[in-house]
Amino acid sequence: MSNNNIDLDSGGVFCGTVVHSTRTTPLVVMHDVIIGVQDGKIVFIAEKGELPNLSVQYAFNSKEVRYLSKGQFLIPGFVDTHIHASQYVLAGTALDLPLLEWLNSYTFPTEAKYRDTNFAAKVYAKAVERTVKCGTTTACYYATNHTDATLVLADIVDRVGQRAYIGKVCSDQNSPDDYIESTSESVAETERFIKQMQKGQYSRVTAVITPRFAISCSFELMTKLGSLSEKYNLPIQTHIAENKDECAEVSQLFPACDNYTDVYAKTKLLTKRTILGHCIYLNDTELKYVKDSDAAVSHCPNSNVTLKSGILDVRNILDRGIKIGLGTDVSGGYSPSMLDAIRHTVGVSKILSVQKDRKDYVPISVKEAFRMATLGGSQVLGLDDKIGNFEVGKDFDALLIDTECEDSPFDTFDDKYTDQFMDIFQKFLFLGDDRNIKEVYVAGNRIWERRHGQTK
């Protein structure tokens, strides 16, 4: 048997319509193509007519080809660049306060409960299951200050098969008495978390250094966390410029720094592997910092609006060439679905275009939002060499979409009015939900399947 043999347990061959993005084109639709997956990686993408030759080259029977039915297509898995797994228990509730009050009234008291690892295990299992069900194949998770509970999250993600960055949250100031660490404790526990993650030998789960934000972290703590990132070559995630009151408080706490971004720059937290959540109120100088450091932005439009924080000018971020992806930001964002993040991205950009009242201002299109939810997210996490779109050599992280499923939340038409494919695709993005996500793949492994309205 050929060494190129396609093993159906870790791969397969699909034939049908495939949709993805490239660096130069936000949306590419390919009809009647075949994708071959071997050992979890894409080994060929070709026109349907090449099937006989490829079946010989890769030693598979043409009867084993998975032909997608009418209304079905493949897209890359969604990449959620900012989600608080610990806040999933609050999702859809407690949305009546602005950020700083919301943290103190709802978030910190809830996150303090994760000292109980049994509680953590129950919530995290449901959070991960829900995100996978919604098509998130890669997530950048915030957990809590509790190392052991955060390791529980890592075990659950690994067992489910999702790809993830997971961060033990750090805070040593301006936090409740029952949810705060000393500086030395935070550093020591972060390093213990990193070492335990390394011992776990997770194939697709990585530790991420996670100072919550500058208000809750001392300059000393942030500097030492920056050093840990360097020592272990790990990514960093944090929040920045989400709320005007937050920005004002940071200015008071760190008067020796030129601005909010300078706080992170001076503490070695602004790197090419840094993921900055929100970035609403960064000025031109700060955005230049971000661009020059090759850091990335996680745009969280749902929570930005829901917590009355503000609206990020995504077009400005893109025009500057800064890497940007989307985040659900559960639970400030009430939905764990990246489809919701796509919709909010388009909607708030249109609101901003109305406010600007400039004919030359171009709001974000649904095609661009789709790219940010997939390829853009992979670039933000520094994983675009592995995932984000369908290219030979990349892992097969994919969603099989079925727009004709019996309980679909939207309808398509092919009588006197006929939906073209782009009509159907847009209906999925704007009206679809987890019922349309038939199968979820990570590195060629099917980690989720929906049958007859049930999930298995």
ABEGO torsion letter per residue (X at the ends): XBAABBBAAABEBBBEBBBBBBAABABBBBBGBBBBBBGGBBABBBBAAAAAAAAAAAGBBAAABBBBBBGBBBBBBBBBABBBAAAAAABGBGAABBAAAAAAAAAAAAAAAAABAAAAAAAAAAAAAAAAAAGBABBBBBBBABAAAAAAAAAAAAAAGBBBBBBBBBBABGBBAABBBBAAAAAAAAAAAAAAAAAAGBAABBBBBBBABAAABBAAAAAAAAAAAAAAGBBBBBBBGABAAAAAAAAAABAABABAAAAAAAAGABBAABBBBGGAABBAAAAAAAAAAGBBBBBBAAAAAAAGAEBBBAAAAAAAGBBBBBBAGOAABABABAAAAAAAAAAAAAAAAAAAGBAABBBBBAAAAAAAABAAAAAAAGAAAABGBBBBGBBBBBBBBBAABAABABBBBABABBBBAAAAAAAAAAABBAAABABBBBGGBBABBBBGGBBX
